[in-house]
Amino acid sequence: MSEEVFTGLDIGSCAVRVAVGKLVPSADGKEQIHIVGAVEVPSSGINKGTVTNLEDAVSSVSRALEQAERITGLPLNKAWVGISGSHIISQESRGVIGVGRSDGEIREEDVERSIEAARTVATPTNYEIIHVIPKSFIVDGQRGIKDPVGMNGIRLEVDALIIQGLGSQIKNITKAVYRTGLDIEDLVFSILATAEAVISERQKELGVCVVNIGASTTSLVVFEEGDILHTAVLPIGSDHITSDIAIGLRTSIDVAEQMKLRHATCLPEEVGKKDEINLAELGAPEEEWVGRRFVADITEARVSEIFELVDRELQKVDRSGMLPAGVVLTGSGAKLVGMLEAGKATLRLPISLGTPIGVSSVIDRINDPGMSTAIGLVLWGKHIRGAHQDKGFGQIMSKIGGLEKVGSGFMKMLKQLKP
């Protein structure tokens, strides 16, 4: 068991990231994930979580896998693959069944049947269900039950969250991965995996929002009382800041990107009015001095817009300014100077930078917020595999762990795409 390898593959618009983890004994006698490899390579052929050029996407994933194999010295045959993009939607559903046994005792099979009943929701045309996540159960009208197995009742209901994505986009991502010779363990909605890496069970109970600011999309998930309350993918990310700087300074995207990474801040008031930067030092063909305050104003405007859109999503579930555990920011866009202060001002909530918890490693890169999704996919794989033994790991995952049978139709569809 200890030699089992878990691979997380996060295919983003800006980079393809691979994390490789192994199970090792931890101080408390249980097993924990030790990250033995974390790789990031620039990606092409992907935009806003969707494949725009299959061949380019395949070569990007291949490069990342080759690097990961070289660094870890391990053959990587299968991976947990993250999927994101603004085509992914979530909706509430309820499944209702009659308890099968004459003595009224609820068994695992009844729970699975109720979840299967929740799956029979009207999905939009060409959409496929990625996850069915049970939130809570109702036994004979008694609400708020987290695990009904062993209880007695006649009628079992489940409130579930159905996460679904456009069938063509799911197939394109799947095809890009299979073309590299890698097997897919399962497709996972990226922000759910990210959350597994950066927040604790206590934060999920209190109420927390995880926001992943990527290159071209921003994803978020809201938890309360241990359950997922809301998810969303917004079609705006840190690349939009680069574009704004390029337009504002009338310079190239490459120079604007260097400006963002090296000199941009979301706090214009902290920049001196006379602070100037020479664009030639950032790769511009000729000397041109620009005010750093002007760049900070451009950056602040776009970052405020991102946080306003996040707040709008929180308003949809009446949690704007009302999450005790606040907001955890992650993703490569979260590293911008002043991001936490700008978020605090707009969202009126405590904000922290999310880095992976519950994993060990000697690699510095695992503390990069951009790697959190890939590491989250490794943890997701570990918990799904061990869901039946690992009772300490949150209700959501242990329930999803029993859904292999329920999701088998989706996995059959993926297997058919193998070359």
C-alpha positions in Angstrom: 0.0 0.0 0.0 2.8 2.4 1.0 4.3 2.2 -2.5 1.1 3.4 -4.2 1.6 6.5 -6.3 -1.0 9.2 -6.7 -0.7 11.6 -9.6 -2.6 14.9 -10.0 -2.8 16.5 -13.4 -4.0 20.1 -13.5 -4.4 21.4 -17.1 -4.6 25.2 -17.0 -4.7 28.0 -19.6 -1.3 29.2 -18.6 0.4 26.1 -17.3 0.1 22.3 -17.0 1.0 21.2 -13.5 1.7 17.7 -12.3 2.0 16.6 -8.6 3.1 13.1 -7.6 2.5 11.8 -4.1 3.3 8.7 -2.1 1.8 7.4 1.1 4.2 7.5 4.1 3.7 6.9 7.8 3.0 10.2 9.7 3.8 11.1 13.3 0.4 10.0 14.6 0.7 6.5 13.1 -1.7 7.1 10.2 -0.5 7.5 6.6 -0.1 10.8 4.9 0.8 12.0 1.4 4.4 12.9 0.8 4.8 14.9 -2.5 7.8 13.5 -4.3 7.5 15.6 -7.5 5.8 18.9 -8.6 6.2 20.1 -12.1 4.9 23.1 -14.0 5.3 23.7 -17.8 3.7 26.4 -20.0 0.6 25.2 -21.7 -0.8 25.9 -25.1 -4.0 24.8 -26.9 -6.1 25.5 -23.7 -8.1 28.6 -23.0 -10.6 29.2 -20.2 -10.5 25.5 -19.3 -11.5 24.3 -22.8 -9.3 22.7 -25.5 -8.8 25.1 -28.4 -6.1 23.0 -30.2 -5.9 19.3 -29.5 -2.4 18.7 -30.7 -0.9 21.6 -28.7 -2.8 20.4 -25.6 -1.4 16.9 -26.0 2.2 18.1 -26.4 1.9 20.4 -23.3 0.6 17.5 -21.2 3.3 15.1 -22.6 6.0 17.6 -21.7 4.7 17.9 -18.1 4.5 14.2 -17.6 8.0 13.6 -19.0 9.4 16.1 -16.6 7.5 14.6 -13.7 8.8 11.1 -14.6 12.3 12.4 -14.9 12.2 14.2 -11.5 10.5 11.3 -9.5 12.1 8.4 -11.4 8.7 6.8 -11.4 6.6 5.6 -14.3 3.3 7.5 -14.3 0.5 5.4 -15.8 -2.6 7.0 -14.4 -3.7 10.3 -12.9 -6.6 12.2 -11.3 -7.4 14.9 -13.8 -8.8 18.3 -13.0 -11.5 19.8 -15.2 -12.6 23.5 -15.1 -14.1 26.1 -17.3 -17.1 28.4 -17.5 -19.1 25.6 -19.1 -19.3 23.8 -15.8 -22.6 24.4 -13.9 -24.1 23.1 -10.7 -27.7 22.5 -9.6 -29.6 21.2 -6.6 -31.4 17.9 -6.8 -33.4 15.6 -4.5 -33.6 11.8 -4.7 -36.4 10.0 -2.9 -36.7 6.2 -2.3 -38.6 3.7 -0.1 -36.3 1.8 2.3 -36.0 -1.8 1.0 -35.8 -3.9 4.1 -38.9 -5.0 6.0 -37.4 -4.0 9.4 -36.8 -0.5 8.0 -33.0 -0.4 8.6 -31.2 1.8 6.1 -28.3 0.1 4.4 -25.5 1.4 2.1 -27.5 0.1 -0.9 -30.4 2.4 0.1 -28.1 5.4 0.2 -26.7 4.5 -3.2 -30.2 4.2 -4.6 -31.2 7.6 -3.2 -28.2 9.2 -4.8 -28.9 7.4 -8.1 -32.5 8.8 -7.9 -31.0 12.3 -7.4 -29.0 11.8 -10.7 -32.2 11.6 -12.7 -32.4 15.4 -13.0 -33.1 17.2 -16.3 -29.6 18.1 -17.6 -29.2 20.7 -20.3 -28.7 19.4 -23.8 -25.2 17.9 -24.4 -24.2 18.1 -20.7 -22.7 15.2 -18.8 -22.9 14.8 -15.0 -19.4 14.9 -13.5 -20.2 14.6 -9.7 -23.2 13.9 -7.6 -22.4 15.2 -4.2 -24.8 14.3 -1.3 -25.2 17.2 1.1 -27.6 15.9 3.7 -30.3 13.2 4.1 -33.9 13.2 5.3 -35.3 10.1 7.0 -39.1 10.2 7.4 -39.1 14.0 7.4 -36.2 14.3 9.9 -33.7 16.7 8.3 -30.0 17.4 8.6 -28.8 13.8 8.8 -25.2 13.3 7.6 -25.0 9.5 7.5 -28.3 7.6 7.6 -26.7 4.1 7.4 -28.0 1.9 10.4 -30.9 4.2 11.1 -34.6 3.1 10.8 -37.1 4.6 8.5 -39.6 4.1 5.6 -38.7 7.0 3.3 -35.1 8.2 2.6 -34.4 11.4 0.8 -31.1 13.0 -0.2 -30.4 16.7 -1.1 -27.5 16.5 -3.6 -25.5 19.0 -5.7 -25.1 17.9 -9.3 -22.0 19.2 -11.1 -22.1 18.9 -14.8 -20.1 20.0 -17.8 -20.5 20.3 -21.6 -20.0 16.8 -23.0 -17.8 17.9 -25.9 -15.4 19.8 -23.6 -15.2 16.8 -21.3 -14.4 14.5 -24.2 -11.8 16.9 -25.6 -9.9 17.1 -22.3 -10.2 13.3 -21.9 -8.9 12.7 -25.5 -5.9 15.1 -24.9 -4.9 13.1 -21.8 -5.5 9.6 -23.3 -3.4 10.6 -26.4 -0.3 10.9 -24.1 -0.7 7.3 -23.0 -1.9 8.2 -19.5 -5.0 6.5 -18.0 -7.6 8.6 -16.2 -8.6 7.5 -12.7 -11.4 10.1 -12.7 -12.2 13.6 -13.8 -12.6 16.0 -10.8 -14.0 19.5 -10.8 -10.8 21.4 -10.1 -12.0 23.8 -7.5 -13.3 20.9 -5.3 -9.8 19.3 -5.4 -8.2 22.7 -4.7 -10.4 23.0 -1.6 -9.2 19.6 -0.3 -5.6 20.9 -0.3 -6.0 24.3 1.3 -8.8 24.2 3.9 -9.4 22.2 7.0 -12.6 20.4 8.2 -13.1 23.0 10.8 -13.2 25.8 8.2 -15.7 23.8 6.2 -18.0 23.5 9.2 -17.8 27.2 10.1 -18.3 28.5 6.6 -15.5 29.3 4.1 -15.1 30.3 0.4 -12.1 29.0 -1.6 -11.3 31.3 -4.6 -8.8 30.0 -7.2 -7.6 32.9 -9.4 -6.2 31.3 -12.5 -4.9 32.8 -15.8 -8.2 33.1 -17.6 -10.9 31.9 -15.1 -11.6 32.4 -11.4 -13.3 29.4 -9.7 -14.9 29.4 -6.3 -16.6 27.0 -3.9 -18.5 27.9 -0.7 -18.7 25.4 2.2 -20.9 25.5 5.3 -21.6 22.9 7.9 -19.2 20.6 6.1 -21.2 20.7 2.9 -20.8 22.4 -0.5 -23.2 25.3 -0.7 -22.3 26.8 -4.0 -19.8 26.6 -6.9 -19.0 28.9 -9.8 -16.5 29.5 -12.6 -16.1 33.1 -13.6 -14.6 33.9 -17.1 -12.0 36.4 -15.8 -8.5 35.8 -14.4 -5.0 37.2 -14.0 -4.4 37.3 -17.8 -7.0 40.1 -18.0 -4.7 42.2 -15.7 -1.8 41.7 -18.2 -4.1 42.7 -21.1 -5.2 45.9 -19.2 -1.5 46.8 -18.5 -0.6 46.2 -22.2 -3.4 48.5 -23.4 -2.8 51.1 -20.8 1.0 51.3 -21.5 0.6 50.7 -25.3 3.2 47.9 -25.0 3.4 44.2 -25.9 1.8 41.4 -23.8 5.3 40.0 -22.9 6.4 43.4 -21.5 3.1 43.8 -19.7 3.4 40.3 -18.1 6.9 41.2 -16.8 5.5 44.5 -15.5 2.7 42.6 -13.7 5.0 40.0 -12.1 7.8 42.4 -11.0 6.2 45.8 -10.3 2.4 45.6 -10.2 0.5 46.0 -6.9 -3.2 46.3 -6.0 -2.4 49.2 -3.6 -1.8 52.4 -5.5 -1.7 54.5 -2.3 1.4 52.6 -1.3 3.3 53.6 -4.5 5.2 56.9 -4.7 3.9 59.4 -7.3 7.3 59.8 -8.7 8.2 56.0 -8.9 9.0 55.2 -12.5 10.0 52.0 -14.4 12.0 51.8 -17.6 10.1 49.4 -20.1 13.4 48.6 -21.8 14.5 46.7 -18.6 11.4 44.5 -19.1 12.1 43.6 -22.7 10.7 46.6 -24.6 12.7 47.5 -27.8 13.4 51.1 -26.7 13.6 53.1 -23.5 10.3 54.4 -22.1 9.6 55.5 -18.5 6.2 54.9 -17.1 4.7 55.7 -13.7 4.3 52.8 -11.3 1.3 54.5 -9.7 -0.5 54.4 -13.1 0.2 50.6 -13.4 -1.1 50.1 -9.8 -4.3 52.0 -10.7 -4.9 49.7 -13.7 -4.2 46.6 -11.6 -6.4 47.7 -8.7 -9.4 48.3 -11.1 -9.3 44.8 -12.6 -8.7 43.0 -9.2 -11.6 44.9 -7.7 -13.8 43.7 -10.6 -12.7 40.1 -9.9 -13.6 40.4 -6.2 -16.9 42.1 -7.0 -17.9 39.2 -9.2 -17.0 36.8 -6.4 -19.1 38.8 -4.0 -22.0 38.6 -6.4 -21.8 34.8 -6.3 -21.8 35.0 -2.5 -24.9 37.2 -2.6 -26.7 34.4 -4.6 -26.4 32.2 -1.5 -26.9 35.0 1.1 -23.3 34.7 2.4 -21.9 38.1 1.3 -19.7 39.3 4.2 -21.1 36.4 6.3 -18.5 33.5 6.3 -16.9 33.1 9.7 -13.8 31.3 8.3 -13.5 34.0 5.5 -12.0 33.5 2.1 -9.0 31.4 1.2 -7.2 32.7 -2.0 -5.2 30.4 -4.2 -4.1 30.0 -7.8 -1.2 31.7 -9.5 -3.1 35.0 -9.7 -3.3 35.2 -5.9 0.4 36.0 -5.6 0.0 39.5 -6.8 1.2 42.1 -4.3 -1.7 43.6 -2.3 -4.2 40.9 -3.4 -5.3 40.1 0.2 -5.8 43.7 1.2 -7.8 44.4 -2.0 -10.0 41.3 -1.4 -10.6 42.3 2.3 -11.8 45.7 1.2 -14.3 44.4 -1.4 -15.5 41.2 0.3 -15.6 42.5 3.9 -14.2 39.1 5.1 -11.0 37.8 6.6 -8.7 36.6 3.7 -5.7 34.3 3.7 -3.4 32.8 1.1 -4.1 29.1 0.7 -1.2 26.7 0.6 -1.5 22.9 0.8 -2.0 21.5 4.3 -1.8 17.8 5.5 1.0 16.9 3.1 4.8 16.7 3.6 7.5 17.4 1.1 11.0 18.7 0.7 10.1 20.5 -2.5 9.6 24.3 -2.1 7.3 24.5 -5.0 4.4 22.8 -3.1 4.0 26.1 -1.2 3.2 27.9 -4.5 -0.5 28.7 -4.5 -0.5 27.8 -8.2 0.3 24.1 -7.3 -2.6 23.7 -4.9 -5.0 22.2 -7.5 -2.5 19.5 -8.6 -1.8 18.6 -5.0 -5.5 18.7 -4.2 -6.0 16.1 -7.0 -3.4 13.8 -5.3 -5.2 14.2 -2.0 -8.6 13.5 -3.7 -7.2 10.3 -5.2 -5.8 9.2 -1.8 -9.1 9.9 0.0 -11.3 8.3 -2.6 -9.2 5.1 -2.5 -9.2 5.1 1.2 -12.7 6.4 1.8 -13.9 3.1 3.3 -11.1 2.9 5.8 -10.5 6.6 6.2 -13.4 7.7 8.3 -11.6 10.8 9.6 -11.8 12.5 6.3 -14.9 14.7 5.8 -18.4 13.5 5.0 -18.4 14.7 1.4 -15.5 12.7 0.3 -16.4 9.5 2.2 -19.8 9.7 0.6 -18.3 10.3 -2.9 -16.0 7.4 -2.2 -19.0 5.0 -2.2 -20.2 6.3 -5.6 -18.0 4.3 -8.0 -21.0 2.3 -9.0 -23.2 5.4 -9.4 -20.6 7.1 -11.6 -19.8 4.0 -13.7 -21.8 5.3 -16.7 -19.7 8.4 -16.9 -16.5 6.4 -16.6 -17.6 4.0 -19.3 -18.1 7.0 -21.6 -14.5 8.2 -20.8 -13.1 4.7 -21.5 -14.7 4.7 -24.9 -12.6 7.6 -25.9 -9.3 5.7 -25.4 -7.4 5.5 -28.7 
